Amino acid sequence: MAGLSAAQRLQAAGRRVLVLDKSRGIGGRMATRRSDTAQWDHGAQYFTARSAAFRRQVAHWLRARVVCAWTAPVYAWDGQTLGESSPQQRFVGIPAMNAPLRQMAEPLQVLPNVEVDALQAHALGWQVQAGDQCWVATQVVLAIPAPQAAKLIPTAHPAWPLAAQAQMQPCWAVMVSCAHAIQLPFAAAFINSGPLGWIAHDSSKAGRAGEHWVLHASPEWSQAQLEQSAEVVSQLLSAEFSRLLHGWGAPAAEFTHLGAHRWRYARGSCEQPVPQQATSGLMLAGDWLEGGRVEGAYLSGLAAAEALLASAAQ
Ligand SMILES: Cc1cc2nc3c(=O)[nH]c(=O)nc-3n(C[C@H](O)[C@H](O)[C@H](O)COP(=O)(O)OP(=O)(O)OC[C@H]3O[C@@H](n4cnc5c(N)ncnc54)[C@H](O)[C@@H]3O)c2cc1C
């Protein structure tokens, strides 16, 4: 999100922009996992829009029908009681969470499967290296999680301490399909007790079908089980899901698919927004600079682009 937000703004200002991404598909942590018969938003679950700038972008996505409101009931469980969580206007991509990103990427030149492994100052700006491929750019927006950014930024650069000191927490995500519908009064719930942190009936979002659920472990549990195998994590978290269902009086679920994904750098954010200087032509972007959410990622990309445009105009 942050990279595409920056690229969109820079291209609109007339810059020639190239987006490099190590992944095969577009999405980053707003990715969607697919099997032959199912799909799961296994990263970001929904997003909110509080700032005027992001609300404008969301309004554009709503008109383009790549985003819609997710109005299904969301509850919270504290280990004792189950109740409605605080009301919020929640949005999701349709038919999958990465739909708005795919739309942003359409007019841009995006090269997938390119993992940047070195970034060096160059007489014309920055030299960007990915294996045996190399580009020279006058300006660079590095829009990746902080620990990964810290490995690429030269340690003498003023932005390096920012990335090196930012903390990000992991999240194990388990993707589940069930043979039968699970009867619950909610479509998703924050779980504030035990190994799980969130459960969601993914198919309750528009454009999806079937009985597919996403289970997210809490940051603490994910950290403790960080190097565990995906198979073991799937078993442990689906068993915890079954235990919760039993406690809520729901019939036992019959799982027809189980899979797990480890987000090593899932969430985390600097405590205060951090000002950066664009004079070197290298700007950092990413949710971790602005609140650790989809909206923050969008705003950080926009801010990085604006700063680069302003510095070039001076
Ligand atoms: C499990 C989970 C649940 C979440 N739930 C929510 C939620 O409900 N609501 C919400 O608002 N937010 C949620 N978030 C957070 C949200 O997903 C992120 O804030 C947002 O997607 C971050 O966007 P980003 O552009 O900063 O980073 P990313 O989405 O991580 O994008 C970084 C991109 O950089 C690429 N990349 C990394 N290193 C390199 C490299 N060396 N070379 C080339 N490319 C590279 C990656 O492939 C990726 O595409 C959740 C995140 C997770 C993991």
PDBQT file of the ligand as one rigid body, heavy atoms in Angstrom, charges set to zero:
ROOT
HETATM    1  C1  LIG A 401      -2.116 -10.532  10.100  1.00  0.00    +0.000 C 
HETATM    2  C2  LIG A 401      -2.308  -9.071   9.840  1.00  0.00    +0.000 A 
HETATM    3  C3  LIG A 401      -3.528  -8.477  10.121  1.00  0.00    +0.000 A 
HETATM    4  C4  LIG A 401      -3.721  -7.123   9.872  1.00  0.00    +0.000 A 
HETATM    5  N1  LIG A 401      -4.943  -6.569  10.082  1.00  0.00    +0.000 NA
HETATM    6  C5  LIG A 401      -5.148  -5.279   9.757  1.00  0.00    +0.000 A 
HETATM    7  C6  LIG A 401      -6.443  -4.712   9.838  1.00  0.00    +0.000 A 
HETATM    8  O1  LIG A 401      -7.410  -5.396  10.145  1.00  0.00    +0.000 OA
HETATM    9  N2  LIG A 401      -6.594  -3.392   9.535  1.00  0.00    +0.000 N 
HETATM   10  C7  LIG A 401      -5.538  -2.616   9.134  1.00  0.00    +0.000 A 
HETATM   11  O2  LIG A 401      -5.730  -1.427   8.846  1.00  0.00    +0.000 OA
HETATM   12  N3  LIG A 401      -4.303  -3.146   9.025  1.00  0.00    +0.000 NA
HETATM   13  C8  LIG A 401      -4.093  -4.447   9.316  1.00  0.00    +0.000 A 
HETATM   14  N4  LIG A 401      -2.861  -4.997   9.179  1.00  0.00    +0.000 N 
HETATM   15  C9  LIG A 401      -1.746  -4.122   8.816  1.00  0.00    +0.000 C 
HETATM   16  C10 LIG A 401      -1.764  -3.819   7.327  1.00  0.00    +0.000 C 
HETATM   17  O3  LIG A 401      -1.777  -5.015   6.608  1.00  0.00    +0.000 OA
HETATM   18  C11 LIG A 401      -0.521  -3.023   7.032  1.00  0.00    +0.000 C 
HETATM   19  O4  LIG A 401      -0.549  -1.849   7.833  1.00  0.00    +0.000 OA
HETATM   20  C12 LIG A 401      -0.375  -2.579   5.583  1.00  0.00    +0.000 C 
HETATM   21  O5  LIG A 401      -0.830  -3.542   4.675  1.00  0.00    +0.000 OA
HETATM   22  C13 LIG A 401       1.105  -2.285   5.390  1.00  0.00    +0.000 C 
HETATM   23  O6  LIG A 401       1.338  -1.805   4.100  1.00  0.00    +0.000 OA
HETATM   24  P1  LIG A 401       2.820  -1.402   3.709  1.00  0.00    +0.000 P 
HETATM   25  O7  LIG A 401       2.783  -0.950   2.305  1.00  0.00    +0.000 OA
HETATM   26  O8  LIG A 401       3.386  -0.490   4.738  1.00  0.00    +0.000 OA
HETATM   27  O9  LIG A 401       3.685  -2.744   3.834  1.00  0.00    +0.000 OA
HETATM   28  P2  LIG A 401       3.534  -4.144   3.103  1.00  0.00    +0.000 P 
HETATM   29  O10 LIG A 401       2.128  -4.448   2.813  1.00  0.00    +0.000 OA
HETATM   30  O11 LIG A 401       4.302  -5.108   3.951  1.00  0.00    +0.000 OA
HETATM   31  O12 LIG A 401       4.275  -3.939   1.728  1.00  0.00    +0.000 OA
HETATM   32  C14 LIG A 401       5.661  -4.044   1.598  1.00  0.00    +0.000 C 
HETATM   33  C15 LIG A 401       5.957  -4.591   0.209  1.00  0.00    +0.000 C 
HETATM   34  O13 LIG A 401       7.372  -4.576   0.033  1.00  0.00    +0.000 OA
HETATM   35  C16 LIG A 401       7.772  -5.770  -0.602  1.00  0.00    +0.000 C 
HETATM   36  N5  LIG A 401       9.173  -5.977  -0.212  1.00  0.00    +0.000 N 
HETATM   37  C17 LIG A 401       9.679  -6.211   1.026  1.00  0.00    +0.000 A 
HETATM   38  N6  LIG A 401      11.017  -6.290   0.972  1.00  0.00    +0.000 NA
HETATM   39  C18 LIG A 401      11.367  -6.101  -0.329  1.00  0.00    +0.000 A 
HETATM   40  C19 LIG A 401      12.604  -6.065  -1.021  1.00  0.00    +0.000 A 
HETATM   41  N7  LIG A 401      13.769  -6.235  -0.396  1.00  0.00    +0.000 N 
HETATM   42  N8  LIG A 401      12.589  -5.854  -2.360  1.00  0.00    +0.000 NA
HETATM   43  C20 LIG A 401      11.408  -5.674  -3.026  1.00  0.00    +0.000 A 
HETATM   44  N9  LIG A 401      10.204  -5.696  -2.416  1.00  0.00    +0.000 NA
HETATM   45  C21 LIG A 401      10.192  -5.901  -1.084  1.00  0.00    +0.000 A 
HETATM   46  C22 LIG A 401       6.808  -6.828  -0.087  1.00  0.00    +0.000 C 
HETATM   47  O14 LIG A 401       6.712  -7.897  -1.003  1.00  0.00    +0.000 OA
HETATM   48  C23 LIG A 401       5.510  -6.032   0.024  1.00  0.00    +0.000 C 
HETATM   49  O15 LIG A 401       4.729  -6.134  -1.152  1.00  0.00    +0.000 OA
HETATM   50  C24 LIG A 401      -2.651  -6.347   9.372  1.00  0.00    +0.000 A 
HETATM   51  C25 LIG A 401      -1.435  -6.957   9.072  1.00  0.00    +0.000 A 
HETATM   52  C26 LIG A 401      -1.278  -8.311   9.286  1.00  0.00    +0.000 A 
HETATM   53  C27 LIG A 401       0.017  -8.960   8.895  1.00  0.00    +0.000 C 
ENDROOT
TORSDOF 0
